[in-house]
Amino acid sequence: MTTTRSPSLREKVRQLRRVFLDKLPDSLTEARRHLETLCQTPDDDDALEALCRLFHGVKGTAASFGLPRLSATAAQMETTLRLARDGDPGDGPSSRRERLTALLLALPALLDGFAQGIEDARRHPEALGVAPPAPDFERFSVVPRKDRKRIYVCDDEELQAEQLSAQLRCFGYAVSIFTTPESLRAAVLSVRPDAVVMDIIFPSGSSLGTDLIAGLRRDMRAPPPVVFVSSRRDFDARLRAVQAGGEAYFAKPIKAIDLVECLDGLTLSQEPDPYRVLVVDDEPEIATYHSFILEQVGMTTRLLHDPRQILETLNEFNPDLVLMDMYMPTCTGRDLSRLIRQVPEFISLPIVFLSSETDKVKQVSALRVGAEGFLTKPIQPEDLISAVALRAERMRTLRSLMVRDSLTGLFNHTFMLQFLESAISSARRDETKLCLVMIDVDRFKMVNDSYGHPVGDQVLVALARLFQQRLRTSDTVGRYGGEEFAVILQNVAPTDAKALIDDLRGDFAKIRFDTAGQEFNCTFSAGVAGFSGQETAHLLLERADRALYDAKREGRNRVLIAEDEHHDTMR
């Protein structure tokens, strides 16, 4: 089977530079056309602005693609045009006419010089400059891992290890059990796990577990995080665990939900979601170049060349950040930024201008309309990556605070309703499948009354973590209210959704909760409603709720599929 190798940064620059150079003769033809317009109508501001914008774009793109002489020629053209247009603040109308007359006399020769620069660049593109050095993409990488988290459990009490592992598997971990430190060491050196759960006491030594982990840390360049578990509760055991590099310490008997919370924290950083960046630039080659750089470190990008499509694209793509050019044919970046800021959903969306504009006054003016920053073309790849990642992460943090439930970390009621509307619109437009699942913890009031609200909160957190670990990244889950949860499954038929949720229901029933020496289990009921292609979010919610009510009425701890208006099971 033949595989296609991804191009390097230098190869990508060479490809895009050739496309850019091949299009420049058309740009020259356009410039001469605007010149003819100005000769006939010297006061035509649109033609003059179009010329300024054309050479401004060539200046930035040529510099980014390692063509400094062509960039300098375009910069000279832009400066001449802007000086003719703007002049000094005290100039009057007659002075502007004089400047335009002088410009019309000088432009033909300047255009001929620009044409020669294009020809030189097309004949010898490599001799005129080099592509920027490629950064260490691995250092910036934010590519998410796709595999299930691998946990190694080492405990000579095999029954306890099996019981603990069964609990961890319910939360989606891939668990391997080892009963001797030696077998664990060999496994870690062979295949590095995401985390290790390590007992301290073994038949051959009361501190063998900590001694082995300390040795692994000396022998491995990147040892896995370790959680120690032990029947020992004394200071010396805890101190040795810390000195061996342990990230956490749990005294037996262990509450599985507490250990899961700890393991989530230790392994979550390995699986960040890719930042989503919308690149708005009317120059396709330079937009593709910047997009390519960001994608090399795992970011997801979308290119937009027509600013008139901005609102539709923002709603569909839901970016963490917008990277925007300052000068475009339809409107300026300042105007587009102000337009975005007038939409409540995007009022806090980071906007970063990326332009060859070097006038500090204009840069500050751009920032005053709500932009997060201003980057100047050409920009080094590592500087672009760092600037985007910093602002996108800040946006993620702010967005999370606004749309997440404080107890479970799942999306809140408001967000779920908004997302359901969006998901239905997409399913209707693309004619794809969509399912809504409503879930309710069975007899939850009895849990709160019998064990207290803090224990009830533990149950809700456990169920939330089960969803987070086991559902796909494309699935959306939220706490709808109290002990009720909602799951939106895209591109899934109702029968498949039922099978998925039923599997989670079975595993949730196996999780043991412990309080004051008492153990208990919980179950949940669920109703699945498949989108028919026409109904509203309100009607889909009603059908899912009705199926959930039927599941409760039929005995709880089950998943039912809602009937459509003809009372036939959705398929």
C-alpha positions as CSV (number, residue, x, y, z in Angstrom):
1,M,0.0,0.0,0.0
2,T,1.4,3.4,-1.0
3,T,1.3,6.1,1.7
4,T,1.6,9.9,1.1
5,R,4.3,11.7,3.1
6,S,3.2,15.0,4.6
7,P,5.3,17.9,3.3
8,S,7.8,19.6,5.5
9,L,7.5,23.3,6.3
10,R,10.2,24.2,3.6
11,E,8.5,22.0,1.0
12,K,5.1,23.6,1.8
13,V,6.6,27.1,1.5
14,R,8.1,26.2,-1.9
15,Q,4.8,24.9,-3.1
16,L,2.8,27.9,-2.0
17,R,5.5,30.3,-3.2
18,R,5.3,28.9,-6.7
19,V,1.5,29.3,-6.7
20,F,1.9,32.9,-5.4
21,L,4.4,33.7,-8.1
22,D,2.2,32.2,-10.8
23,K,-0.7,34.5,-9.8
24,L,1.4,37.7,-9.7
25,P,1.0,38.5,-13.4
26,D,-2.7,38.6,-12.9
27,S,-2.1,41.0,-10.0
28,L,0.0,43.2,-12.3
29,T,-2.8,43.2,-14.9
30,E,-5.3,44.2,-12.2
31,A,-3.0,47.0,-11.0
32,R,-2.7,48.4,-14.6
33,R,-6.5,48.3,-14.9
34,H,-6.8,50.4,-11.7
35,L,-4.2,52.7,-13.1
36,E,-6.2,53.2,-16.3
37,T,-9.3,54.0,-14.1
38,L,-7.3,56.6,-12.2
39,C,-6.0,58.2,-15.4
40,Q,-9.6,58.7,-16.6
41,T,-11.0,59.6,-13.1
42,P,-8.1,60.8,-10.8
43,D,-10.6,61.3,-7.9
44,D,-11.7,57.6,-7.9
45,D,-10.9,56.6,-4.3
46,D,-12.0,53.0,-4.8
47,A,-9.4,52.4,-7.5
48,L,-6.7,54.0,-5.4
49,E,-7.7,52.0,-2.3
50,A,-7.7,48.8,-4.4
51,L,-4.1,49.5,-5.5
52,C,-3.0,50.1,-1.9
53,R,-4.6,46.9,-0.8
54,L,-3.1,44.9,-3.7
55,F,0.5,46.0,-3.0
56,H,0.0,45.7,0.8
57,G,-0.9,42.0,0.3
58,V,2.0,41.3,-2.0
59,K,4.4,42.9,0.5
60,G,3.3,40.7,3.4
61,T,3.0,37.5,1.4
62,A,6.3,37.9,-0.5
63,A,8.1,38.5,2.8
64,S,6.6,35.5,4.4
65,F,7.6,33.3,1.5
66,G,11.3,34.4,1.6
67,L,11.1,36.9,-1.3
68,P,12.6,40.0,0.3
69,R,13.3,42.1,-2.9
70,L,9.9,41.6,-4.3
71,S,8.4,42.5,-0.9
72,A,10.5,45.7,-0.8
73,T,9.3,46.6,-4.3
74,A,5.7,46.1,-3.2
75,A,6.3,48.1,0.0
76,Q,7.7,51.0,-2.1
77,M,4.6,50.9,-4.3
78,E,2.3,50.9,-1.2
79,T,4.1,53.8,0.4
80,T,3.9,55.9,-2.7
81,L,0.2,55.2,-3.1
82,R,-0.6,56.0,0.5
83,L,1.4,59.2,0.4
84,A,-0.5,60.3,-2.7
85,R,-3.8,59.4,-1.0
86,D,-3.2,60.7,2.5
87,G,-0.3,63.2,2.3
88,D,0.3,65.4,5.4
89,P,-2.6,66.2,7.8
90,G,-2.5,69.9,6.8
91,D,-2.7,69.4,3.1
92,G,-5.8,70.8,1.3
93,P,-7.8,69.6,-1.7
94,S,-5.4,71.2,-4.2
95,S,-2.4,69.5,-2.6
96,R,-4.2,66.1,-3.0
97,R,-4.8,66.8,-6.7
98,E,-1.1,67.7,-7.1
99,R,-0.1,64.5,-5.4
100,L,-2.4,62.4,-7.5
101,T,-1.1,64.0,-10.7
102,A,2.4,63.2,-9.7
103,L,1.4,59.7,-8.9
104,L,-0.2,59.1,-12.3
105,L,3.0,60.3,-13.9
106,A,5.2,58.0,-11.8
107,L,3.0,54.9,-11.6
108,P,3.7,53.5,-15.1
109,A,7.5,53.3,-14.4
110,L,6.9,51.9,-10.9
111,L,4.6,49.2,-12.4
112,D,7.3,48.4,-15.0
113,G,9.8,47.9,-12.1
114,F,7.3,45.8,-10.2
115,A,6.8,43.7,-13.4
116,Q,10.6,43.1,-13.7
117,G,10.7,42.1,-10.0
118,I,7.9,39.5,-10.6
119,E,9.9,38.1,-13.6
120,D,13.1,37.9,-11.6
121,A,11.3,36.1,-8.7
122,R,9.6,33.6,-11.1
123,R,12.9,32.8,-12.8
124,H,15.0,32.5,-9.7
125,P,12.7,32.1,-6.6
126,E,15.2,30.2,-4.5
127,A,18.0,32.8,-5.0
128,L,15.9,35.6,-3.7
129,G,15.4,34.3,-0.2
130,V,14.9,31.2,1.9
131,A,11.9,29.9,3.8
132,P,11.9,30.5,7.5
133,P,13.5,27.8,9.6
134,A,11.1,25.1,10.8
135,P,10.5,25.2,14.6
136,D,10.7,22.2,16.8
137,F,7.0,21.2,16.2
138,E,7.3,18.4,18.9
139,R,7.9,21.1,21.5
140,F,4.6,22.8,20.7
141,S,2.6,19.7,19.9
142,V,-1.0,19.6,21.2
143,V,-2.1,16.5,19.2
144,P,-4.5,14.5,21.2
145,R,-3.9,10.9,22.0
146,K,-6.5,8.5,20.6
147,D,-5.9,5.4,22.7
148,R,-7.5,4.5,26.0
149,K,-5.4,5.3,29.0
150,R,-3.2,2.4,30.1
151,I,-2.9,1.8,33.8
152,Y,-0.6,-0.8,35.5
153,V,-1.8,-2.0,38.9
154,C,0.8,-3.8,41.0
155,D,-0.3,-5.6,44.2
156,D,0.5,-9.0,45.6
157,E,-3.0,-9.4,46.9
158,E,-4.5,-10.5,43.6
159,L,-8.2,-10.4,44.6
160,Q,-8.0,-6.8,45.8
161,A,-6.1,-5.9,42.6
162,E,-8.8,-7.6,40.5
163,Q,-11.6,-5.8,42.3
164,L,-9.9,-2.4,41.9
165,S,-9.1,-3.0,38.3
166,A,-12.7,-3.9,37.6
167,Q,-13.7,-0.6,39.0
168,L,-11.2,1.3,36.9
169,R,-12.3,-0.5,33.7
170,C,-15.8,0.7,34.3
171,F,-14.4,4.2,33.8
172,G,-12.8,3.3,30.5
173,Y,-9.2,2.6,31.6
174,A,-7.3,-0.3,30.1
175,V,-5.8,-2.0,33.1
176,S,-3.1,-4.7,33.5
177,I,-2.4,-6.4,36.8
178,F,1.0,-7.4,38.1
179,T,1.6,-9.3,41.4
180,T,5.4,-8.8,41.7
181,P,7.5,-5.7,41.5
182,E,9.9,-7.5,39.0
183,S,7.1,-8.2,36.5
184,L,5.9,-4.6,36.8
185,R,9.4,-3.2,36.1
186,A,9.8,-5.4,33.0
187,A,6.3,-4.2,31.7
188,V,7.0,-0.5,32.3
189,L,10.4,-0.7,30.5
190,S,8.7,-2.6,27.6
191,V,5.6,-0.5,27.2
192,R,5.2,2.8,29.1
193,P,1.8,3.1,30.8
194,D,-0.1,6.3,31.3
195,A,0.1,5.8,35.1
196,V,1.0,3.1,37.7
197,V,-0.9,2.2,40.8
198,M,1.7,0.7,43.1
199,D,1.5,-1.1,46.5
200,I,4.3,-0.5,48.9
201,I,4.5,-3.8,51.0
202,F,5.4,-7.1,49.3
203,P,6.4,-10.4,50.9
204,S,10.0,-9.8,50.2
205,G,10.1,-6.3,51.8
206,S,8.0,-3.7,53.6
207,S,9.2,-0.9,51.2
208,L,9.8,-2.8,48.1
209,G,7.2,-0.8,46.1
210,T,8.8,2.6,46.8
211,D,12.3,1.2,46.2
212,L,11.3,-0.2,42.8
213,I,9.7,3.1,41.7
214,A,12.7,5.1,42.8
215,G,14.9,2.8,40.7
216,L,12.6,3.2,37.6
217,R,12.8,7.0,37.9
218,R,16.6,6.8,37.8
219,D,16.6,4.4,34.8
220,M,13.9,6.0,32.7
221,R,14.0,9.3,30.8
222,A,10.3,9.9,31.2
223,P,8.9,7.6,33.9
224,P,5.1,7.4,34.2
225,P,3.3,9.1,37.1
226,V,2.8,6.8,40.1
227,V,0.0,6.5,42.7
228,F,1.0,4.6,45.8
229,V,-1.5,2.5,47.7
230,S,-0.8,0.7,51.0
231,S,-2.3,-0.5,54.3
232,R,0.4,1.6,56.0
233,R,-0.7,5.0,57.2
234,D,2.4,6.1,59.0
235,F,4.6,9.1,58.3
236,D,7.6,7.1,57.2
237,A,5.7,5.2,54.5
238,R,4.2,8.4,53.1
239,L,7.6,10.1,53.2
240,R,9.3,7.3,51.3
241,A,6.4,7.5,48.7
242,V,7.0,11.2,48.2
243,Q,10.8,10.7,47.9
244,A,10.3,8.0,45.4
245,G,8.3,10.4,43.2
246,G,4.8,9.4,44.0
247,E,2.1,11.8,42.8
248,A,-0.5,10.6,45.3
249,Y,-1.0,8.2,48.3
250,F,-4.1,6.2,49.2
251,A,-4.5,4.1,52.3
252,K,-6.4,0.9,51.9
253,P,-9.3,0.2,51.5
254,I,-9.4,2.5,48.5
255,K,-12.4,4.3,47.2
256,A,-12.4,3.7,43.5
257,I,-14.0,7.1,42.7
258,D,-11.2,8.9,44.5
259,L,-8.6,7.0,42.7
260,V,-10.3,7.6,39.3
261,E,-10.4,11.4,40.1
262,C,-6.6,11.3,40.8
263,L,-5.8,9.3,37.7
264,D,-7.9,11.6,35.6
265,G,-5.9,14.5,36.8
266,L,-2.6,12.7,36.1
267,T,-3.5,11.6,32.6
268,L,-5.8,14.3,31.3
269,S,-2.9,16.6,30.4
270,Q,-1.8,14.0,27.8
271,E,-5.0,14.4,25.9
272,P,-5.8,18.1,25.2
273,D,-8.4,18.9,22.6
274,P,-6.9,20.6,19.6
275,Y,-7.2,24.4,19.5
276,R,-9.6,25.5,16.8
277,V,-8.4,28.5,14.8
278,L,-10.3,30.4,12.1
279,V,-7.8,32.1,9.6
280,V,-9.5,35.0,7.8
281,D,-7.4,36.3,4.9
282,D,-8.2,37.1,1.3
283,E,-4.8,35.9,0.2
284,P,-5.2,32.1,-0.1
285,E,-1.5,31.2,-0.2
286,I,-0.5,33.1,2.9
287,A,-3.6,31.8,4.7
288,T,-2.7,28.3,3.8
289,Y,0.9,28.8,5.0
290,H,-0.1,30.0,8.4
291,S,-2.7,27.3,8.7
292,F,-0.1,24.7,7.8
293,I,2.2,25.9,10.6
294,L,-0.6,25.7,13.2
295,E,-1.7,22.2,12.0
296,Q,1.8,20.9,12.4
297,V,1.3,21.1,16.2
298,G,-2.1,19.6,16.2
299,M,-4.3,22.6,15.9
300,T,-7.5,22.4,13.8
301,T,-7.9,25.3,11.3
302,R,-10.5,26.6,9.0
303,L,-9.7,29.0,6.1
304,L,-12.1,31.9,5.2
305,H,-11.3,34.1,2.2
306,D,-14.7,35.9,2.0
307,P,-15.4,38.0,5.1
308,R,-19.1,38.0,4.3
309,Q,-19.3,34.4,5.4
310,I,-17.9,35.2,8.9
311,L,-21.0,34.7,11.0
312,E,-22.0,31.5,9.4
313,T,-18.5,30.1,9.7
314,L,-18.2,31.1,13.4
315,N,-21.4,29.4,14.2
316,E,-20.4,26.2,12.4
317,F,-16.7,26.0,13.3
318,N,-16.9,27.4,16.9
319,P,-13.2,28.5,17.0
320,D,-11.1,29.3,20.0
321,L,-9.5,32.1,18.2
322,V,-9.7,34.2,15.0
323,L,-6.5,35.0,13.1
324,M,-7.4,37.9,10.8
325,D,-5.8,40.1,8.1
326,M,-6.2,43.8,8.4
327,Y,-6.9,44.7,4.8
328,M,-9.4,42.7,2.7
329,P,-11.6,43.7,-0.4
330,T,-15.0,43.5,1.3
331,C,-14.1,45.3,4.6
332,T,-11.2,46.1,6.8
333,G,-10.2,43.8,9.7
334,R,-11.3,46.6,12.1
335,D,-14.8,46.7,10.7
336,L,-15.0,42.9,10.7
337,S,-13.8,42.8,14.3
338,R,-16.5,45.3,15.4
339,L,-19.1,43.3,13.5
340,I,-18.1,40.1,15.4
341,R,-18.1,41.9,18.7
342,Q,-21.8,43.0,18.2
343,V,-22.9,39.3,18.3
344,P,-23.4,38.3,22.0
345,E,-22.1,34.7,21.5
346,F,-18.7,36.0,20.2
347,I,-18.2,39.1,22.4
348,S,-15.3,37.4,24.2
349,L,-13.8,35.4,21.2
350,P,-10.1,36.3,20.9
351,I,-9.3,38.1,17.6
352,V,-5.6,38.5,16.6
353,F,-4.6,40.6,13.6
354,L,-1.9,39.3,11.4
355,S,-0.8,41.9,8.9
356,S,2.2,43.6,7.3
357,E,0.9,46.9,8.7
358,T,3.8,48.5,10.6
359,D,2.2,51.8,11.5
360,K,1.9,51.7,15.3
361,V,-1.0,54.2,15.3
362,K,-3.0,51.9,13.0
363,Q,-2.0,48.9,15.1
364,V,-3.3,50.5,18.3
365,S,-6.4,51.6,16.5
366,A,-7.1,48.0,15.5
367,L,-6.6,46.9,19.1
368,R,-9.2,49.4,20.3
369,V,-12.0,47.5,18.5
370,G,-11.5,44.5,20.8
371,A,-8.6,42.6,19.3
372,E,-6.4,40.5,21.6
373,G,-3.2,41.2,19.8
374,F,-1.4,42.4,16.6
375,L,1.2,40.2,14.9
376,T,3.3,41.6,12.0
377,K,4.1,39.7,8.8
378,P,6.4,38.0,8.2
379,I,6.3,36.1,11.5
380,Q,8.5,33.3,12.7
381,P,6.6,30.0,12.9
382,E,7.3,29.5,16.6
383,D,6.2,33.0,17.4
384,L,2.9,32.4,15.6
385,I,2.3,29.1,17.4
386,S,3.1,30.6,20.8
387,A,0.9,33.7,20.3
388,V,-2.1,31.6,19.1
389,A,-1.7,28.8,21.8
390,L,-1.5,31.4,24.7
391,R,-4.7,33.2,23.7
392,A,-6.6,30.1,22.7
393,E,-5.9,28.5,26.1
394,R,-7.1,31.6,27.8
395,M,-10.3,31.5,25.8
396,R,-10.8,27.8,26.7
397,T,-10.5,28.7,30.4
398,L,-13.0,31.5,30.2
399,R,-15.4,29.5,28.1
400,S,-15.2,26.6,30.5
401,L,-16.2,28.8,33.4
402,M,-19.2,30.0,31.6
403,V,-20.6,26.8,30.2
404,R,-19.5,24.1,32.7
405,D,-21.3,22.7,35.8
406,S,-19.2,23.5,38.9
407,L,-19.7,20.0,40.5
408,T,-19.3,17.6,37.6
409,G,-17.3,19.6,35.1
410,L,-19.9,18.7,32.4
411,F,-21.7,21.3,30.2
412,N,-24.5,23.1,32.0
413,H,-28.2,23.2,31.1
414,T,-28.0,26.4,29.1
415,F,-25.2,25.2,26.9
416,M,-26.8,21.9,26.3
417,L,-30.0,23.6,25.0
418,Q,-27.9,25.8,22.7
419,F,-25.8,23.0,21.4
420,L,-28.9,20.8,20.8
421,E,-30.4,23.6,18.6
422,S,-27.1,23.7,16.7
423,A,-26.8,19.9,16.4
424,I,-30.4,19.7,15.0
425,S,-29.7,22.4,12.4
426,S,-26.6,20.5,11.3
427,A,-28.4,17.2,11.2
428,R,-31.3,18.7,9.2
429,R,-28.9,20.4,6.7
430,D,-26.6,17.5,6.2
431,E,-29.3,14.8,6.5
432,T,-27.3,12.9,9.2
433,K,-28.5,11.0,12.2
434,L,-28.8,12.5,15.7
435,C,-29.9,11.1,19.1
436,L,-30.7,12.8,22.3
437,V,-30.5,10.7,25.5
438,M,-32.0,11.8,28.8
439,I,-30.6,10.0,31.9
440,D,-31.7,10.1,35.5
441,V,-30.1,8.4,38.6
442,D,-32.5,6.0,40.1
443,R,-33.8,6.7,43.6
444,F,-31.3,9.5,44.1
445,K,-33.3,11.1,46.8
446,M,-32.9,8.0,48.9
447,V,-29.1,8.2,48.5
448,N,-29.1,11.8,49.7
449,D,-31.5,10.9,52.6
450,S,-29.6,7.8,53.7
451,Y,-26.0,8.9,53.2
452,G,-26.0,12.7,53.0
453,H,-25.7,15.2,50.1
454,P,-21.8,15.0,49.9
455,V,-22.1,11.3,49.2
456,G,-24.9,12.0,46.6
457,D,-22.4,14.5,45.0
458,Q,-19.9,11.6,44.8
459,V,-22.4,9.6,42.8
460,L,-23.1,12.4,40.4
461,V,-19.3,13.0,39.9
462,A,-18.8,9.3,39.3
463,L,-21.4,9.1,36.6
464,A,-20.0,12.3,35.0
465,R,-16.5,10.8,34.9
466,L,-17.9,7.6,33.4
467,F,-19.4,9.6,30.6
468,Q,-16.2,11.6,30.1
469,Q,-14.1,8.5,29.9
470,R,-16.3,6.3,27.8
471,L,-18.1,8.6,25.3
472,R,-16.5,9.7,22.0
473,T,-15.0,13.2,21.7
474,S,-17.7,14.0,19.2
475,D,-20.4,13.2,21.8
476,T,-21.7,16.0,24.0
477,V,-22.8,15.4,27.6
478,G,-24.1,17.7,30.2
479,R,-25.7,17.9,33.6
480,Y,-29.3,18.9,32.7
481,G,-30.3,19.5,36.3
482,G,-30.1,17.8,39.7
483,E,-29.5,14.1,39.1
484,E,-30.5,14.4,35.4
485,F,-28.0,14.3,32.5
486,A,-28.3,14.8,28.8
487,V,-26.2,13.2,26.0
488,I,-26.2,14.3,22.4
489,L,-24.9,11.6,20.0
490,Q,-24.2,12.7,16.4
491,N,-24.2,10.2,13.5
492,V,-25.7,7.5,15.7
493,A,-28.9,5.6,15.1
494,P,-31.3,5.1,18.1
495,T,-30.6,1.3,18.3
496,D,-26.8,2.0,18.5
497,A,-27.3,4.7,21.0
498,K,-29.4,2.4,23.2
499,A,-26.6,-0.2,23.0
500,L,-24.0,2.3,24.0
501,I,-25.9,3.8,26.9
502,D,-27.0,0.3,28.1
503,D,-23.3,-0.7,28.3
504,L,-22.6,2.4,30.4
505,R,-25.6,1.6,32.5
506,G,-24.3,-1.9,33.3
507,D,-20.8,-0.6,34.2
508,F,-22.2,2.2,36.4
509,A,-24.2,-0.4,38.4
510,K,-20.9,-2.2,39.2
511,I,-19.3,0.9,40.8
512,R,-19.1,0.6,44.6
513,F,-19.6,3.7,46.7
514,D,-18.3,3.6,50.3
515,T,-19.3,5.8,53.2
516,A,-18.7,5.2,56.9
517,G,-17.9,1.6,56.2
518,Q,-21.2,1.0,54.2
519,E,-21.0,0.1,50.6
520,F,-23.8,0.6,48.1
521,N,-24.4,0.7,44.3
522,C,-26.5,3.0,42.1
523,T,-28.2,2.6,38.8
524,F,-29.7,4.9,36.2
525,S,-32.5,4.9,33.7
526,A,-32.4,6.5,30.2
527,G,-34.6,7.5,27.3
528,V,-33.3,7.7,23.8
529,A,-35.0,9.8,21.1
530,G,-33.8,9.8,17.5
531,F,-34.1,13.0,15.4
532,S,-36.8,12.4,12.7
533,G,-35.4,15.1,10.4
534,Q,-38.1,17.7,11.0
535,E,-38.9,18.2,14.7
536,T,-37.7,21.0,16.9
537,A,-35.4,20.7,19.9
538,H,-38.4,21.1,22.2
539,L,-40.2,18.1,20.7
540,L,-37.0,16.0,20.7
541,L,-36.6,16.7,24.4
542,E,-40.2,15.8,25.1
543,R,-39.8,12.5,23.4
544,A,-36.6,11.6,25.2
545,D,-38.2,12.7,28.5
546,R,-41.2,10.5,27.8
547,A,-39.0,7.5,27.1
548,L,-37.1,8.2,30.3
549,Y,-40.4,8.3,32.3
550,D,-41.4,5.0,30.7
551,A,-38.1,3.4,31.8
552,K,-38.7,4.5,35.3
553,R,-42.3,3.3,35.3
554,E,-41.2,-0.2,34.0
555,G,-38.9,-0.8,36.9
556,R,-35.9,1.6,36.5
557,N,-32.3,0.5,35.6
558,R,-33.0,0.3,31.9
559,V,-32.8,2.2,28.6
560,L,-35.8,2.7,26.3
561,I,-36.1,4.1,22.8
562,A,-38.8,6.8,22.3
563,E,-41.6,6.1,19.9
564,D,-42.2,8.5,17.0
565,E,-45.6,10.2,16.4
566,H,-46.8,7.1,14.7
567,H,-45.8,5.1,17.8
568,D,-43.3,3.0,15.9
569,T,-39.9,2.4,17.4
570,M,-37.3,4.7,15.7
571,R,-34.7,2.7,13.7
